[in-house]
Amino acid sequence: MVIPHNPNYIHHTQGKISSALLREIVFGLEDGMVSTLGAVTGIATATGSQFSTLLSGLVVVSVESISMAVGSYLSNKSEKDTDNRKLFEEKEELHQYPEDEKEELYDMYVESGWPKEMAKNMSDIASKNHDLFLKEMAYRELEIIPDVVDYPIKKATVMFFSYLIGGAVPLTPYILLPINEAIPVSIVFTLLGLFLLGIFTTRFTKRKWWKAGLEMTALASLAALIGYFVGQLVDGLMK
């Protein structure tokens, strides 16, 4: 049997990067660029000191990359633990109330559009196979796919390096250039980085590259501007 295969469809070509990992990559890179840009620009304009700006930038990137990685690990592990608990409870219900669960599965098949006779046959077959029964109930009632293996540590590692790389974009000009030149170059580098990140996502979304690039740049820039002006406002109030 020949399996239909269209190389233009992302579900045939997205094997190396899952949607979950893509989320960590985009989140880490975007937040790394925006947060670091806001921090170093504010410090650079306020102090005029290249050393203070670099030191503060390195501290921000180091601390935030670790914090983001830990946050990613804890949130993904909590989600995984919750799903495992739900599966355990569902397994108990299948053991204690098999007929009620079979009737529930039948109802879900019918609600999904299956003919009643076929839904009855399917629920009868599933109820005789414990693994299949659990898999069907997990998918249809809990919206969990039991066989999918989740790796919180892997996601946390991806988040860590993504944030680190993103943070390096606005920080690098302060290493290479005098501070007065580094400020505008850092802003331009970051805007370019955000635009390229938006383009990168179209590899998976198949959106128009320029729309994705502009959207990423505009929204992230808005966040950076708000953060910068809030920082300036607080600084002014404290003086």
C-alpha positions in Angstrom: 0.0 0.0 0.0 1.4 3.4 -1.0 1.0 6.0 1.7 0.1 9.4 0.2 2.9 11.9 0.6 2.9 15.5 -0.3 6.3 17.1 0.4 4.6 20.5 0.7 2.6 19.4 3.8 4.4 20.2 7.1 3.1 17.0 8.8 5.3 15.1 6.4 8.4 17.2 6.9 8.2 18.4 10.5 9.7 15.3 12.1 12.8 16.9 13.6 11.1 19.8 15.5 7.8 19.1 17.2 5.3 21.8 17.8 6.2 21.8 21.5 9.9 22.4 20.9 9.1 25.0 18.3 7.1 26.9 21.0 10.1 26.8 23.3 12.5 28.0 20.5 10.3 30.9 19.5 9.5 31.9 23.1 13.1 31.7 24.2 14.6 33.6 21.2 11.9 36.3 21.2 12.0 36.9 25.0 15.7 36.8 25.1 16.0 39.5 22.4 13.2 41.7 23.8 14.0 41.5 27.5 17.8 42.0 27.0 17.2 44.9 24.5 15.0 46.7 27.0 17.5 46.1 29.9 20.7 47.1 28.1 19.2 50.1 26.2 17.8 51.5 29.5 21.1 51.0 31.3 23.2 52.3 28.4 21.2 55.5 28.0 20.9 56.1 31.8 24.6 55.5 32.7 26.6 56.0 29.5 28.9 53.3 30.9 29.9 50.5 28.6 31.2 48.3 31.5 28.0 48.7 33.5 25.9 48.0 30.4 27.8 44.9 29.5 27.9 43.6 33.1 24.2 44.2 33.6 23.4 42.6 30.2 25.4 39.5 31.0 23.7 39.2 34.4 20.3 39.6 32.9 20.9 37.0 30.1 22.5 34.5 32.5 19.8 34.8 35.2 16.9 34.9 32.9 18.0 32.0 30.7 18.3 29.8 33.8 14.9 31.1 35.1 13.2 30.5 31.8 14.6 27.0 31.6 13.5 26.2 35.2 10.1 27.6 34.4 9.8 25.6 31.3 10.8 22.4 33.1 8.4 22.9 36.0 5.4 23.9 33.8 5.9 21.0 31.4 6.5 18.5 34.3 3.4 19.8 36.1 1.4 19.2 32.9 2.9 15.8 32.4 2.2 14.8 36.1 -1.4 16.1 35.7 -1.9 14.0 32.6 -0.4 10.9 34.3 -2.8 11.4 37.2 -5.8 11.7 34.9 -4.7 8.5 33.1 -4.4 6.7 36.4 -7.9 7.7 37.5 -9.3 6.7 34.1 -7.6 3.3 34.3 -9.2 2.9 37.8 -12.7 3.8 36.4 -12.3 1.3 33.5 -11.6 -1.4 36.0 -14.4 -0.4 38.4 -17.1 0.6 36.0 -16.4 -1.1 32.6 -20.0 -1.0 31.4 -20.5 2.6 32.3 -17.3 3.6 30.6 -18.2 1.5 27.5 -21.5 3.4 27.3 -19.7 6.7 27.6 -17.3 5.7 24.8 -20.3 4.8 22.6 -21.9 8.2 23.3 -18.6 10.0 22.3 -18.4 8.0 19.1 -22.0 9.0 18.2 -21.3 12.6 19.1 -18.3 12.5 16.8 -20.5 11.5 13.9 -20.1 7.7 13.7 -23.3 5.7 12.8 -24.9 4.2 15.9 -24.4 0.6 14.8 -20.7 1.2 14.0 -20.2 3.1 17.3 -21.6 0.2 19.2 -19.3 -2.3 17.4 -16.3 0.0 18.0 -17.1 0.5 21.7 -17.6 -3.3 22.1 -14.3 -4.1 20.5 -12.4 -1.4 22.5 -13.9 -2.6 25.8 -12.5 -6.1 25.3 -8.9 -4.7 24.9 -7.8 -2.9 28.0 -5.0 -0.9 26.4 -7.2 0.1 23.4 -10.0 1.0 25.8 -7.7 3.2 27.9 -6.2 4.8 24.8 -9.7 5.6 23.3 -11.0 7.1 26.5 -7.9 9.1 27.1 -8.0 10.5 23.6 -11.7 11.2 23.4 -12.6 12.1 27.0 -9.3 13.5 28.5 -7.8 14.8 25.2 -4.6 13.0 26.1 -2.5 10.8 23.8 -1.0 8.2 26.2 1.8 7.0 23.8 3.3 10.4 23.3 6.5 10.7 25.4 7.1 14.2 26.8 10.6 15.4 27.8 10.5 18.3 30.2 14.3 18.4 30.5 14.7 18.5 26.8 12.3 21.4 26.5 14.0 23.2 29.4 17.4 22.8 27.6 16.0 24.1 24.4 14.5 27.1 26.2 17.8 27.8 28.0 19.9 27.9 24.8 17.2 29.8 22.9 17.1 32.5 25.5 20.9 32.6 25.6 21.1 33.0 21.8 18.3 35.6 21.7 19.9 37.6 24.5 23.3 37.6 22.7 21.8 39.5 19.8 21.2 42.9 21.4 24.3 42.5 23.7 26.9 41.7 21.1 27.2 45.3 19.7 28.2 46.5 23.2 31.2 44.1 23.1 32.3 45.3 19.6 31.5 49.0 19.5 31.7 52.1 21.6 28.5 52.6 23.6 27.2 55.6 21.6 27.4 53.5 18.4 26.3 50.2 20.1 22.9 51.6 21.2 21.4 52.1 17.7 23.2 49.0 16.3 21.8 46.9 19.1 18.3 48.1 18.3 18.7 47.4 14.6 20.3 44.0 15.2 17.4 43.0 17.5 14.7 44.2 15.1 16.5 42.2 12.3 16.7 39.2 14.6 13.0 39.4 15.4 12.1 39.7 11.7 14.3 36.7 10.8 12.7 34.7 13.7 9.3 35.5 12.2 10.5 34.3 8.8 11.8 31.1 10.5 8.3 30.2 11.8 7.0 30.2 8.2 9.0 27.0 7.6 6.3 25.3 9.8 3.3 27.6 9.4 3.5 28.2 5.6 2.4 31.8 6.2 3.8 34.6 3.9 7.3 35.3 5.2 7.0 39.0 5.2 3.7 39.0 7.2 5.2 36.7 9.8 8.4 38.7 10.0 6.5 42.0 10.4 4.1 40.6 12.9 6.9 39.2 15.1 8.9 42.5 14.8 5.9 44.8 15.5 4.5 42.9 18.5 7.9 42.3 20.1 9.0 45.9 19.5 5.8 47.1 21.1 6.5 45.0 24.2 10.1 46.4 24.3 8.9 50.0 24.0 6.4 49.6 26.7 9.0 48.1 29.0 11.5 50.8 28.2 9.1 53.7 28.8 7.8 52.1 32.1 11.4 51.9 33.2 12.1 55.5 32.3 8.9 56.6 34.1 9.9 54.7 37.2 13.4 56.1 37.0 12.0 59.6 36.7 9.7 59.2 39.7 12.6 57.9 41.9 14.8 60.9 41.2 
